[in-house]
Amino acid sequence: MFNKIIVFLKQGLEIDANVLEKIQNIFFNSEIKVVSFNDLKKQDLKDANLIITLGGDGTFVKAANLIENSFILGINAEPHKSEGVLTSIDFSDLDKLGEISSGNYKVIKRHRAKVKLNGKLLDEHALNEVYVGATSQFHSSRYKIKFKDIEEEHRSSGVIISTGTGSPAWFYSAGGKIFSHDEEKLSFIVREPYFGKRIFIPKLLNGHIEKGDKIIIESMRNFGGILAINEATYDFNEGDIAEIELSDKPLSVIKLK
């Protein structure tokens, strides 16, 4: 089934040649290509059936954001450093890849977000969250926000639009509620909104973005605005418009049965 495989390595991770040889021996009928962290491009993943990440959750997320239709399997290469919440097996359990090669696995779906910036669809399908706001956190984010026919002008510390996978992290710390990775929705929360006496009395502070809905944010900052999807960042300044909605391509994650 997996005739083309990408093995994606964490930045700075030194892997013994025997490890890669072991993976090759287990998937002996497959074409395998090794890609390092800084060299990964979306084109590398286009024709692969399976992406194997060797690293921690950060390595997994970088690949997961760029995958279109491939399956992904995360191997926690440094369990003493990484929680490995998103990975399926630890580095010491490489023999278990034999079960996966034999088809003894299950697939779970993790919903992602897709983003249009000024009408152009971005490469990333966000597995965790999208942040829209100011580059410097001590500066105020200035924007118009529109959701379900309500439009407001805000001053805040930015907006987090989260998937279920990302909800236990930054989103939760900002006051959001955790929800499951397989729930077909996104949620958003406005961080530290400013309440004035007359002009700024925001009401659109959180909500759920169901399938078919989208949230639209227009920047009102002269400079220093940003749209971030993990480590991928885009300038987001006056007149720039972001449209965020549920991706129609959930991530397919391989787990052992």
N, C-alpha and C positions, 0 to 999 in steps of 0.2 A: 504493500500500500504506500509506504513512504519511500518513493524511489529517488527523491531529491531532498536532501537535508542540509540545513544551515546550522552549524555549531557557532554560537555567538558568545564571545568571551568578555568577561568583565575587564574594565580598564586596569592594567597593571597586574592582572592575574597570571601567575606562572603555572602552566600546566605541563606535567610530565608527558613526554611523547607516548608513554605506555597507555595513558588515559585515552588519548585520541585514537590510538590503535585499538583499544578495547571497544570503543564506540563503533569504530569501523568494522570490527569483527562481528559485533552483535547485529548491525545493520549491513550485512555483507553484500546484499544485493542493491544497495543504495549508493547514489552519488553524493558524496559528502564534501562540503566546503566549509572552511573555518574562516570566520570574520572577527576581527578585533573590535573593541568598543568604539574607538574613534573613527573607524573606517566604515561603519554600518550606514548603508543607504537603502532607501525604500526599494530601489530597483533590485538590490541583492535578494530581497525576500519574495519577489514577485512570483517566481516559478517554483519555489520550494513547497513541498507538501508539509514538512515539519520543521519547526524552528526549535532547537534545543539551546537554552541559555545556561551558561556556566557562570555563576556569580551569586548575587543575592536578589532582593526584590527590585532594586534599582535597575539592574541589568535586564530583568524580566520586563519591567515597565517600558524601558526604551524600545525593546523589540516589539512589545505588544501594541504600542502606539502606532507602529508603522505597518503592521501586518494587515493585509486585506482579507484573505480567505484561508490562509494556512493554519494548521494546528500548531500549538505551542506547548512545550514541556520545559518547566524550570527545574534546574538542579542547583541546590544550595551548596556552592563550593566552599563557603566559609561560615558554617553554622555557629562558630564561636563569635562571629561578628554580626551576622544578619539573622533576623527573626525567621526569614524564609516563609512568610505568610502566604506568598503567591506561588512558591515553588512546590513541586510535587514529591521530590525525593532529595535526600542528602547525598553529598559527594561519596560517602562511604557505602552507598547502596547502588552503585552503578550496575551491579549484576541484575538488578530489577528491570533494567532496560530490555533484557531478554523477554520478559513478559509482555512488554509493550510491543516489541518487534513481532511477537506471536499473536498480537491482537487482543491480549488480555488486559483491556483498559476501558475506562469510561470517559465520556466527554462532558464537561460542564461549560455552561455559557456564562460569560461575563459581559454585560452590556457596556457599551462605550458611547462617548459623545462625539459628534462631528461639528466642525466649525467652518463657517464661511466668513472671510474677512474681505470686506469691500466687494462682495459678490463672488469671490474666488474660494473654492473649497480647499482647505488646507490638507496637507499630507497626513496629518496625525488624526487617528481615531482615539480620543483621550480615554485611557483606561481608568484613571483616577479622578482628575478634575481639570477644569479650565479656570484660570484666574484672570480677571480683567480689572485693571486698576493702575496705580502709580508704581513706577519702578522702585522708588525710594519709599519705604513704608512710613516714614515720618512726614510725607507729603500727602495732601488730600487728593483722593480720586474724584474727578469731576466728569459727569456723564449724564446722558438721558437713558432711561431704561423703559422698555416697553414689553408688556406681557399680558396676553389675553385682553386686548383693547384698553388696557390701562397704561398710561405713559406719565412718567415723572422725571424731574431733574433732581439729581442727588449730589451730595457731598458725603463721602464715606471713606473707609479704608479699602474699598474695592469689593468685588463680587466674586464669590466662589460658586461654580456650577459643578456639582459632583455626581458621579456614578455611585451605584451601590458599593462597588469595590473600594472606591476612595472615601466613602462616607465615614468609616471609623477613624480617619486620620485628621487632616486639617479642617475639613468640613465640620466634624464633630467638635473639635477644639474651639471652633468659631461659634458654636451654639446650635449646630444642626443635629438632626436625629439620624441615627444609623439605620440603614435599610439594606436589604439583601442584594448581592451582586447579580442575581437573576431576575430582579424586579425590572419590568420594562418601563423605566422612567429615569429621569434625572431630577435632582433637587438643587435649588439655589438658595443662597443666604447672602445678605448684605452685611458686610463687616463694619461695625462701629459707625452706624449712620449718624450724620449731624442733624439735629433738630433745631430749627430756628423758631422765631416768634411769628413770622408772617409768610415768608417765601418757601422755606424748606421745612415741610411737615410731611415726610415720606410715609407711605402706607405699604408700598410694594417692597417688602423687606425679605420675604421668603416665599417659596412655593414649589410645587411639583410640576415638572415638564413631562407630560405624558406623550406617547406616540402621536405624532401629528402636530404637536405644539412646538413652539420655539420661543426663545427669549432673545430680544434684540437690544444691544447696548451701543450707543453712539458716544464717542469720546468728545469731551469739551475741554480737554487739557491742551495748552499750547505746545507743551513738550513734556517728556518724562513719563508718558503713558506706555503701558505694556499689556500684551495678551500672552499668557504663558500656558503651555501644555507640557508639564514636566520640565525638561531642560530646553525645549524648543520655545523660543521667545520671538515675539513680533512687536514692532513699534505700533502703538495705538494712541494716536494723537488727534487733534481737533478735526472732526469730520469723518474719521474712520468709523466704520460700522461693523460690528460682529453679530452674527446670527448663530446661536447655539441650539442644537436639538439632538435627540436620540439618534445614534448611528443605526443604520439598517444592517450593519455588519458586526454582530456581537463576536467577541473573542472566543475561540474554541480551545479550551484548555484540557490537556490530557492528564488524567489521574489514574492511579492504580485502582483496580477493583478491590 
